[in-house]
Amino acid sequence: MTGSAGAPVVAGISVLPQAMEVVREATRAAAAHRRDLVLLHAFNWQAAFQATSVAEPRAEAEQMIARAAATAAEIEPAVSVSSEIVEGPPLDALIRRSESAFLVAVGDGGMTTGGGCVPADAPAVQLAARAGCPVLVVRREPPVAGPVLVGVDGSASSRTALDFAFDCTARREARLLVVRVVEPGRADDGDDVLIEAVAEVGRRYPGVAAECHTVRGDPGAVLVEQSRSAQLALVGARGDEPWRGMLGAVSQTLLYHAPSPVIVVRGLTATPPDGP
């Protein structure tokens, strides 16, 4: 797995209720991967002009950033923290910043509280579909102390997700749960490819205990259920569905319905078999 050397973890700071939980998870990720942390807030000038004082919304933004920086310092004092207040829509700002980031963290906007159809225009989904790096979508409630979960389907996208999952698991000193889901009625060519891929990547992470399972069912539903006992769930952006465009059905399902934080892995290249 390769990424930009020295690129920071970027946390999108907003007025959402889980804003400080985003800061906490982003700070832990920055510490684990030995990266700097950037706190980014997009300032809405239109709202500023509608307020009683133009200076008031700006002051509120600065107070929010200061609170976020204090929260990060409490969690991981050794992490270098900087802040950016930029003009324009938050989604556009985060997409631009993702091109030079190692990871971007955002809140889910309350997606898991609803059901039914998946609105593809939700900000977190749009960011996961268009970012230039992996995207961490954080929930309002802190994650449980379970394994790291990754869904694989044999595609190049899921191989990259598997690489990144091993790295995250090693840094979290956790165990890794690798799940392959075969849809009902679909031919199954066996577990050999899965076992071989896990063994290949696992050789670079001898300290990670990886557990592999193949399950029959709907991939999205199975992974959502497995995520209920996971501290983090990872999935490739498109899996074996390149025809869907920038985000596959399984990754969308996890974004909307998994209770755990979710990382949609994109913008990375899997490490070759003979790589370090």
C-alpha positions as CSV (number, residue, x, y, z in Angstrom):
1,M,0.0,0.0,0.0
2,T,1.4,3.3,-1.0
3,G,0.4,6.9,-0.2
4,S,1.8,10.4,-0.1
5,A,4.8,10.5,2.3
6,G,4.3,13.1,5.0
7,A,0.7,13.9,4.0
8,P,-1.5,14.8,7.0
9,V,-4.7,13.5,8.3
10,V,-7.4,16.1,7.7
11,A,-10.4,16.4,9.9
12,G,-13.5,18.2,8.5
13,I,-14.8,20.3,11.4
14,S,-18.5,21.4,11.3
15,V,-21.4,22.2,13.5
16,L,-22.6,18.6,13.4
17,P,-23.2,17.0,16.9
18,Q,-20.4,14.5,16.3
19,A,-17.8,17.1,15.4
20,M,-15.6,16.4,18.5
21,E,-15.9,12.6,17.8
22,V,-14.5,13.3,14.4
23,V,-11.6,15.1,16.0
24,R,-11.0,12.2,18.4
25,E,-10.9,9.6,15.7
26,A,-8.8,11.7,13.3
27,T,-6.3,12.4,16.1
28,R,-6.0,8.7,16.9
29,A,-5.5,8.0,13.2
30,A,-2.8,10.7,13.0
31,A,-1.0,9.3,16.0
32,A,-1.2,5.7,14.8
33,H,0.1,6.6,11.4
34,R,2.6,9.2,12.7
35,R,1.0,12.0,10.7
36,D,0.3,15.6,11.4
37,L,-3.3,16.6,11.9
38,V,-5.0,19.4,10.1
39,L,-8.4,20.8,11.4
40,L,-10.3,22.2,8.4
41,H,-13.4,24.3,8.6
42,A,-15.2,25.8,5.6
43,F,-16.5,29.3,6.3
44,N,-19.8,30.3,4.9
45,W,-19.7,34.0,3.9
46,Q,-23.4,34.0,2.9
47,A,-24.4,33.0,6.4
48,A,-22.0,35.6,7.8
49,F,-23.7,38.4,5.9
50,Q,-27.1,37.2,7.2
51,A,-26.0,37.3,10.8
52,T,-26.3,40.3,13.1
53,S,-22.6,40.9,12.8
54,V,-20.3,39.7,10.0
55,A,-17.6,39.1,12.6
56,E,-19.8,36.8,14.8
57,P,-19.9,33.7,12.5
58,R,-16.1,34.0,12.0
59,A,-15.5,34.2,15.7
60,E,-17.7,31.2,16.2
61,A,-15.7,29.3,13.6
62,E,-12.4,30.2,15.4
63,Q,-13.8,29.1,18.7
64,M,-14.9,25.8,17.3
65,I,-11.4,25.2,15.8
66,A,-9.8,26.2,19.1
67,R,-12.0,23.7,20.9
68,A,-11.1,21.0,18.4
69,A,-7.4,21.7,18.8
70,A,-7.7,21.4,22.6
71,T,-9.6,18.1,22.2
72,A,-6.8,16.7,20.0
73,A,-4.1,17.9,22.4
74,E,-5.9,16.1,25.3
75,I,-6.0,12.8,23.4
76,E,-2.6,12.8,21.7
77,P,-0.3,15.6,23.0
78,A,2.5,14.5,20.6
79,V,0.5,15.0,17.5
80,S,1.3,18.2,15.6
81,V,-2.0,20.1,15.0
82,S,-2.7,23.0,12.7
83,S,-5.9,24.6,11.5
84,E,-7.3,26.0,8.4
85,I,-10.5,28.2,7.9
86,V,-11.3,28.4,4.3
87,E,-14.1,30.0,2.2
88,G,-16.6,28.0,0.3
89,P,-18.8,24.9,0.5
90,P,-17.4,22.3,2.9
91,L,-17.6,19.4,0.4
92,D,-15.6,21.3,-2.2
93,A,-12.9,22.3,0.3
94,L,-12.5,18.7,1.6
95,I,-12.3,17.3,-1.9
96,R,-9.5,19.8,-2.8
97,R,-7.7,19.1,0.4
98,S,-7.9,15.3,0.0
99,E,-5.6,15.5,-3.0
100,S,-2.7,16.3,-0.6
101,A,-4.0,14.3,2.4
102,F,-3.2,10.9,3.8
103,L,-6.7,10.5,5.2
104,V,-9.8,12.7,5.5
105,A,-12.2,12.3,8.4
106,V,-15.8,13.6,8.5
107,G,-19.0,13.0,10.4
108,D,-21.8,10.9,8.9
109,G,-24.4,13.6,9.2
110,G,-26.8,11.2,11.1
111,M,-27.0,8.8,8.2
112,T,-27.3,5.7,10.4
113,T,-30.4,7.0,12.1
114,G,-32.6,6.6,9.1
115,G,-33.5,3.7,6.8
116,G,-34.8,3.1,3.3
117,C,-33.1,4.4,0.2
118,V,-29.5,5.6,0.2
119,P,-29.3,9.3,-0.9
120,A,-26.3,9.5,-3.1
121,D,-26.0,13.3,-2.6
122,A,-25.2,13.1,1.1
123,P,-21.9,15.0,1.8
124,A,-20.0,12.1,3.3
125,V,-21.0,9.8,0.4
126,Q,-20.0,12.4,-2.1
127,L,-16.7,12.9,-0.4
128,A,-16.1,9.1,-0.3
129,A,-16.9,9.0,-4.0
130,R,-14.7,11.8,-5.1
131,A,-11.8,12.2,-2.6
132,G,-8.2,11.6,-3.6
133,C,-7.4,9.6,-0.5
134,P,-9.1,7.3,2.0
135,V,-12.1,8.7,3.7
136,L,-13.0,8.0,7.4
137,V,-16.7,8.5,8.2
138,V,-17.2,8.8,11.9
139,R,-20.3,8.1,13.9
140,R,-21.8,10.0,16.8
141,E,-21.2,7.3,19.3
142,P,-17.6,6.1,20.1
143,P,-16.7,2.7,18.5
144,V,-16.7,-0.5,20.4
145,A,-13.4,-2.3,21.3
146,G,-13.7,-5.0,18.7
147,P,-11.7,-6.2,15.7
148,V,-10.9,-4.3,12.5
149,L,-13.2,-5.5,9.7
150,V,-12.5,-5.5,6.0
151,G,-14.7,-6.8,3.2
152,V,-12.9,-8.4,0.2
153,D,-14.3,-9.7,-3.1
154,G,-11.1,-10.4,-5.1
155,S,-11.1,-7.1,-7.0
156,A,-8.1,-4.8,-7.2
157,S,-10.1,-2.3,-5.1
158,S,-10.6,-4.8,-2.3
159,R,-6.9,-5.8,-2.4
160,T,-6.0,-2.2,-1.8
161,A,-8.5,-2.1,1.1
162,L,-7.0,-5.3,2.5
163,D,-3.5,-3.8,2.4
164,F,-4.7,-0.7,4.2
165,A,-6.7,-2.8,6.7
166,F,-3.6,-4.8,7.7
167,D,-1.7,-1.5,8.2
168,C,-4.5,0.0,10.3
169,T,-4.9,-3.2,12.4
170,A,-1.1,-3.4,13.1
171,R,-1.1,0.3,14.3
172,R,-4.1,-0.2,16.5
173,E,-2.7,-3.5,17.9
174,A,-6.0,-5.1,17.2
175,R,-7.0,-8.3,15.3
176,L,-8.3,-8.3,11.7
177,L,-11.5,-9.9,10.5
178,V,-11.5,-10.5,6.7
179,V,-14.9,-11.3,5.3
180,R,-15.7,-12.4,1.8
181,V,-19.4,-12.6,0.9
182,V,-20.8,-14.7,-1.9
183,E,-24.3,-13.8,-3.1
184,P,-27.0,-16.5,-3.2
185,G,-27.1,-18.3,-6.6
186,R,-23.6,-17.0,-7.5
187,A,-20.9,-19.6,-8.3
188,D,-18.2,-19.8,-5.7
189,D,-14.7,-20.5,-6.8
190,G,-13.6,-21.3,-3.2
191,D,-11.5,-19.7,-0.5
192,D,-8.1,-20.3,-2.1
193,V,-7.8,-16.7,-3.6
194,L,-8.9,-15.2,-0.3
195,I,-6.5,-17.3,1.8
196,E,-3.6,-16.6,-0.5
197,A,-4.2,-12.8,-0.6
198,V,-4.5,-12.7,3.2
199,A,-1.3,-14.8,3.7
200,E,0.6,-12.7,1.1
201,V,-0.2,-9.4,2.8
202,G,0.0,-10.9,6.3
203,R,3.7,-11.8,5.8
204,R,4.5,-8.1,6.0
205,Y,2.5,-7.8,9.3
206,P,3.5,-10.9,11.4
207,G,2.1,-9.3,14.5
208,V,-1.5,-9.1,13.1
209,A,-3.8,-12.0,13.8
210,A,-6.1,-12.3,10.8
211,E,-9.3,-14.4,10.7
212,C,-11.0,-15.2,7.4
213,H,-14.6,-16.0,6.7
214,T,-16.7,-16.7,3.6
215,V,-20.4,-16.0,4.1
216,R,-23.4,-16.5,1.8
217,G,-25.8,-13.6,1.6
218,D,-26.1,-10.0,0.5
219,P,-22.6,-8.4,0.8
220,G,-23.8,-5.1,2.2
221,A,-26.1,-6.6,4.7
222,V,-23.6,-9.1,5.9
223,L,-20.8,-6.5,6.4
224,V,-23.2,-4.2,8.2
225,E,-24.1,-7.0,10.6
226,Q,-20.4,-7.8,11.1
227,S,-19.6,-4.2,11.7
228,R,-21.8,-4.1,14.9
229,S,-18.9,-5.7,16.8
230,A,-16.1,-4.0,15.0
231,Q,-14.1,-0.9,16.0
232,L,-13.6,0.0,12.4
233,A,-14.8,-1.3,9.0
234,L,-12.9,-0.9,5.7
235,V,-14.1,-1.4,2.2
236,G,-12.8,-0.6,-1.3
237,A,-14.5,2.3,-3.1
238,R,-16.0,0.2,-5.9
239,G,-15.2,-3.5,-5.4
240,D,-16.0,-5.6,-8.4
241,E,-18.6,-3.1,-9.7
242,P,-16.6,-0.6,-11.8
243,W,-19.7,0.1,-13.8
244,R,-21.3,1.8,-10.9
245,G,-18.9,4.8,-11.2
246,M,-17.1,6.2,-8.2
247,L,-18.7,4.3,-5.4
248,G,-20.1,0.8,-5.3
249,A,-23.3,-0.5,-3.7
250,V,-21.5,-2.2,-0.8
251,S,-19.5,0.8,0.2
252,Q,-22.6,3.0,0.1
253,T,-24.5,0.5,2.3
254,L,-21.7,0.5,4.9
255,L,-21.6,4.3,4.9
256,Y,-25.2,4.6,5.6
257,H,-25.9,1.6,7.9
258,A,-22.8,0.4,9.6
259,P,-22.7,1.5,13.3
260,S,-18.9,1.5,13.3
261,P,-16.7,4.1,11.8
262,V,-16.1,3.3,8.1
263,I,-13.0,3.9,5.9
264,V,-13.7,3.9,2.2
265,V,-10.2,3.1,0.7
266,R,-9.4,5.1,-2.4
267,G,-6.5,7.0,-3.9
268,L,-4.0,4.3,-2.9
269,T,-2.1,1.6,-4.7
270,A,-1.7,-1.9,-3.3
271,T,1.8,-2.9,-2.4
272,P,3.1,-5.5,-4.9
273,P,3.6,-9.0,-3.6
274,D,7.3,-8.6,-3.4
275,G,7.1,-5.0,-2.0
276,P,8.2,-4.0,1.6
